Amino acid sequence: MDRAPLLQIGEITERMREALEARFAIDVLFEQADRTAFLAEHGARYEAILTNGHWGVPEDVAAATPNVRVISSYGVGYDAIDADAYAARGVLVAHTPGVLNDEVAVTAIALWLACYRQIVAADAHARSGAWEEGGFPLTRSPMDRRVGILGLGRIGKTIAEMAGAFRAEIHYTARSPKDVPWQFHETPEALAEAVDVLVVITPGGAATRNLVNAAVLRALGPEGCLVNVARGSVVDEAALVAALESGALGMAGLDVFEAEPVIPDALKRIEGRVVLLPHVGSATHETRAAMGDLAVRNLVRWLDDGTVETPVPECAGG
């Protein structure tokens, strides 16, 4: 049986490769010596693309693959894919929601706790020998706090439920009120003003760029803690740096950044009050395996019957 051509953008796991190779002939874009020449010669043959949330479908790939019919993204975020344009053409775009809810929520909670209890700074204090010269300063308890969820989707709800273990009072904002036992706020600024901890877990893209701006950070205040496990673009990074440096914002736990993997030096210099992670929200063996399996299933199902298991909302009717 002839295998269908598949264009792979970014890295995949060996488990994914083994599962795909029975049905697809895989060409890896970033292994090509001359990407432009490769796309010009072969781009039109691909009906299927496998990518991830970071790379999406770059403009040169989109222009060179006019016959694409399905795009499977290894990740839940898909702001680097023009889903509206593909949906208008009848192209199916799939992602991997659901399977990473718990892990990203755990990362959000961990960042909150690391900020409040200054885990990173305390570790450095213990390792450096400074403890021999004196104890570590008192930190903050996370118990009985007001926690705001900016973006109450699948992951946002999971974060809210986990925060309940700390007796948190949950507030949220979304496009409209939801049938949940938590307090709704119309705007991010109103949400920030009402809470101690603001967790950002809204999708990225043009609609949410700089949604957390200087006004939101001021509303969160000098005792407030910002946690971002969404996309770096959702937070105005320059405003965030300014708020932290001036003391207008108390703390920040960040897993994502505007120009990652580049992190502003100004954020790196703020010790104790800022915790930085290299975009590892879903990065466990178990969760990445589940994500990979779903990304593969979407492609195989398309090959079998022309549908996908988990289309993005723009393509849900495809």
C-alpha positions in Angstrom: 0.0 0.0 0.0 1.3 3.4 -1.0 2.0 5.7 1.9 0.6 9.2 1.9 3.2 12.1 1.8 3.4 13.9 5.1 5.3 17.1 5.8 6.7 17.3 9.3 7.4 20.7 10.8 9.4 20.7 14.1 10.3 17.7 16.2 8.3 14.6 17.0 8.9 11.7 19.3 10.2 8.3 18.2 6.9 6.8 19.4 5.0 9.2 17.0 7.3 8.4 14.1 6.9 4.7 14.5 3.2 5.0 14.6 3.0 7.2 11.5 5.5 5.5 9.2 3.1 2.6 8.6 0.7 4.9 6.8 2.7 8.0 5.9 6.0 8.8 4.0 7.4 11.5 6.2 9.5 14.4 5.0 11.1 16.6 7.7 11.1 20.2 6.6 14.0 21.3 8.8 16.2 18.5 7.5 16.2 20.0 4.0 19.4 21.7 3.0 17.5 24.3 0.9 14.1 24.8 2.4 12.9 27.2 -0.4 13.9 24.9 -3.2 12.5 21.9 -1.4 9.1 23.6 -0.9 9.0 24.9 -4.5 9.7 21.4 -5.9 7.6 19.3 -3.5 5.1 21.5 -1.6 2.2 20.8 -3.9 2.3 17.1 -3.2 1.4 17.3 0.5 -2.2 16.9 1.6 -1.1 16.4 5.2 1.0 18.5 7.6 2.2 17.6 11.1 3.4 20.5 13.2 3.3 21.9 16.7 2.0 24.9 18.6 5.4 26.7 18.4 6.0 26.4 14.6 2.5 26.2 13.3 2.4 26.7 9.6 4.9 29.3 8.5 3.9 31.6 5.6 6.4 30.1 3.2 5.0 26.6 3.9 1.4 27.8 3.6 2.1 29.4 0.2 3.9 26.3 -1.1 1.2 23.7 0.0 -1.9 24.6 -2.0 -3.3 21.1 -1.8 -3.1 20.6 1.9 -6.3 19.0 3.4 -5.4 18.3 7.0 -3.0 19.9 9.6 -2.4 18.1 12.8 -0.8 20.1 15.5 1.1 18.4 18.4 -0.1 20.8 21.1 -3.3 22.6 22.2 -2.4 26.2 21.2 -2.7 26.9 17.5 -2.3 30.6 17.2 0.6 30.1 14.8 -1.8 28.5 12.3 -4.3 30.6 10.4 -7.2 28.4 11.3 -9.8 30.8 9.9 -8.2 30.8 6.5 -7.8 27.1 6.4 -11.4 26.5 7.6 -12.7 28.7 4.8 -10.8 26.5 2.3 -12.2 23.3 3.9 -8.9 22.3 5.4 -9.2 20.4 8.7 -6.9 21.7 11.5 -6.6 19.5 14.5 -4.9 20.0 17.9 -4.5 18.0 21.2 -6.9 19.5 23.8 -7.9 17.7 27.0 -4.9 15.4 27.4 -2.6 18.2 28.8 -5.1 19.9 31.1 -3.8 18.4 34.3 -0.1 19.0 33.6 -0.5 22.6 32.6 -2.7 23.2 35.6 -0.1 21.6 37.9 2.5 24.0 36.3 0.3 27.0 37.1 -0.1 26.0 40.7 3.6 25.2 41.0 4.5 28.7 39.8 2.1 30.3 42.2 3.5 28.3 45.1 7.1 28.9 44.0 6.4 32.7 44.0 4.5 32.8 47.3 7.0 30.5 49.2 10.0 31.7 47.2 11.1 28.2 46.5 13.8 29.1 44.0 15.4 31.8 46.2 15.2 29.5 49.2 16.9 26.7 47.3 19.7 29.1 46.4 20.0 30.2 50.0 20.4 26.6 51.1 22.9 25.7 48.4 25.1 28.8 48.8 25.8 28.2 52.4 24.0 31.4 53.3 21.8 29.5 55.8 24.9 29.1 58.0 25.0 32.9 58.3 21.3 33.3 59.0 17.8 32.0 58.3 15.7 32.6 55.2 13.1 35.5 55.3 9.5 34.7 56.0 7.3 34.1 52.9 3.6 34.0 52.2 1.0 31.4 52.7 -1.1 30.4 49.6 -4.0 29.4 51.8 -7.4 31.2 51.6 -6.4 33.4 48.7 -8.5 34.9 45.9 -7.4 33.4 42.6 -8.4 34.8 39.2 -8.5 32.7 36.1 -8.2 34.7 32.9 -9.7 32.3 30.3 -12.0 29.7 31.8 -11.6 26.9 29.2 -10.7 23.3 29.9 -7.4 24.1 31.5 -8.7 27.1 33.3 -11.4 25.0 35.0 -8.8 22.4 36.0 -6.6 25.1 37.6 -9.6 26.5 39.5 -10.4 23.0 40.8 -6.8 22.4 41.9 -6.7 25.8 43.6 -9.6 24.6 45.7 -7.1 22.4 47.6 -5.7 25.6 49.0 -9.2 26.9 50.0 -9.0 29.5 47.2 -11.9 31.8 46.4 -12.2 31.6 42.6 -12.9 34.5 40.2 -12.8 34.4 36.5 -13.4 36.2 33.2 -14.4 34.7 29.9 -16.3 35.8 26.8 -19.5 35.3 28.8 -20.5 33.9 32.2 -20.4 30.1 32.6 -22.4 27.7 34.6 -19.8 27.4 37.4 -19.9 28.3 41.1 -17.3 31.0 40.7 -17.5 34.8 40.5 -17.5 36.3 37.0 -15.9 39.6 36.0 -16.6 41.4 32.8 -13.0 42.5 32.1 -9.4 41.4 32.9 -8.9 44.7 34.8 -11.9 44.1 37.0 -10.7 40.5 37.6 -7.2 41.6 38.5 -8.6 44.2 41.0 -10.6 41.5 42.8 -7.9 38.9 43.2 -4.5 38.2 44.8 -3.3 35.8 42.1 -4.1 36.2 38.4 -3.5 33.0 36.3 -3.4 33.6 32.5 -4.6 30.7 30.5 -6.4 32.3 27.5 -5.5 31.3 23.9 -2.9 33.4 22.1 -3.3 35.2 18.8 -4.2 38.7 17.6 -7.4 38.9 19.7 -5.6 38.5 23.0 -2.3 40.2 22.3 -1.3 42.4 25.3 -4.6 41.6 26.9 -2.8 41.8 30.2 -1.5 45.4 29.9 -0.2 48.0 32.3 -3.7 48.8 33.6 -4.4 45.1 34.5 -1.0 44.9 36.2 -1.7 48.0 38.2 -5.1 46.6 39.2 -3.4 43.4 40.4 -1.2 45.6 42.6 2.1 45.5 44.6 1.0 42.5 46.6 -0.4 40.7 43.5 1.1 37.6 41.7 0.8 37.1 37.9 1.1 33.5 36.6 1.3 33.0 32.8 0.9 29.5 31.3 -0.8 30.7 28.2 1.2 32.5 25.5 3.8 35.2 26.0 1.9 37.4 23.6 -1.1 37.7 26.0 1.0 39.8 28.5 2.6 43.1 27.5 6.1 42.1 28.5 7.5 45.6 28.6 4.7 46.7 30.9 5.3 43.6 33.0 9.0 44.4 33.4 8.2 48.0 34.3 5.6 47.0 36.9 7.9 44.5 38.6 10.8 46.9 38.6 8.8 49.7 40.1 7.0 47.5 42.6 3.6 48.1 41.0 3.4 44.3 40.7 4.5 42.0 43.5 5.5 38.7 41.8 5.3 36.8 38.5 5.6 33.1 37.7 6.2 32.7 33.9 6.3 29.7 31.7 5.9 31.6 28.4 7.5 34.7 26.9 7.0 37.0 24.0 10.1 36.1 21.9 10.9 32.7 23.4 13.3 31.1 23.9 14.7 34.6 24.5 13.8 36.0 27.9 14.4 39.7 28.7 17.5 40.2 30.9 15.4 42.5 33.1 13.2 39.6 34.1 16.3 37.4 34.8 17.7 40.0 37.1 14.7 40.1 39.4 15.4 37.5 42.0 13.0 36.1 44.6 9.9 37.7 43.2 10.1 36.2 39.7 10.1 32.5 38.7 11.0 31.6 35.1 10.4 28.3 33.3 11.4 27.4 29.7 7.8 26.7 28.4 7.4 23.3 30.1 3.8 23.5 31.0 2.9 20.1 29.5 6.4 18.7 29.4 6.1 15.3 31.2 6.7 11.9 29.6 3.2 10.9 30.2 1.5 14.0 28.9 3.7 14.3 25.8 3.0 10.7 25.0 -0.7 11.3 25.2 -0.4 14.4 23.1 1.6 12.6 20.5 -0.8 9.7 20.3 -3.7 12.1 19.7 -1.8 14.1 17.0 -1.1 10.7 15.3 -4.7 9.5 15.6 -6.0 12.7 14.0 -3.8 12.1 10.9 -4.7 8.4 10.7 -8.4 9.0 11.1 -8.3 11.6 8.3 -6.6 9.1 6.1 -9.3 6.5 6.9 -12.5 8.6 6.7 -11.6 12.2 6.0 -12.4 13.5 9.6 -10.3 14.2 12.7 -10.9 13.4 16.4 -10.2 16.8 17.8 -10.6 19.7 15.3 -10.0 23.2 16.4 -13.3 25.2 16.9 -12.9 27.0 13.6 -13.0 23.6 11.8 -15.4 21.7 14.2 -18.0 21.4 11.5 -15.6 20.0 9.0 
